Amino acid sequence: MTYRVLAKKLRGLGCEFVRQGPGSHEIWWNPANKHFTTVVKGKGDIPKGTLSAILRDLDL
C-alpha cells in the first residue's frame, strides 16, 4: 500500500492529518479515541509491519 492510498483510507476512517513532522514524517490522529501516530511519507509501498504499527497506534 502506498502513502497516498493509506492517507485516503485513514481519512475515510475518520483520522485527521495534524501536522508535518521532521523530514518526511507526518503526525496523524484518531479523534474518536484520541490516539496519535507517525506516518512516513515516501515513495513505494509501506512495509506490512509499519502498516500494522500505524493501525495499532491509532487503535483501528
N, C-alpha and C positions, 0 to 999 in steps of 0.2 A: 504494500500500500504506500502510495506516495504522500508527501506532506499535504498537497492540495486536496487529495481525497480525504485524508484524515481530518483536516480543518473543516471541510464541508460536513462530514459526519458528526464531528464534535458540536458544531453549531446546530445541527439537526437534533441532537440530543439535549440541547439547552445550555451547553457550555459556552463561555464567552472568552474572547481574547482580552487580556488585561493590559499587557504592556510588552514592549520589546526588552529583552534582557541583553546581557553582554554577547557580542558576536551574533551568531545565528540562532540564539536561544529566544524562545517566546514563553511568556507566562500565561497560562490558561486557568480558568476556574469553573467549578460547577456550582452555581448559585443555589441549587436545590439542597446541597449538603455542605456547602462552604469548604470544599476541598480544592487545593491548588496542585498544579503540576507544571513541569517544564517540558516544552516540545522543541526539538532541534529542527530548524528549517534547513533543508538541504536538498540536493539532487538525488534521485534514485529512490529505491524502496526503503522504508523504515524497517529495521530488523524486527522479527517477531517478539523477541524478548523485550525490546524497547517499547513496542506497541502494547504489550501486556502490562508493563510497568506504568505507562501513561494511563491506561484504563483502570488499573488498580489504584493509582494515586487519586483519580477522580471518582473512585467508588462507583464505576459503571459496570 
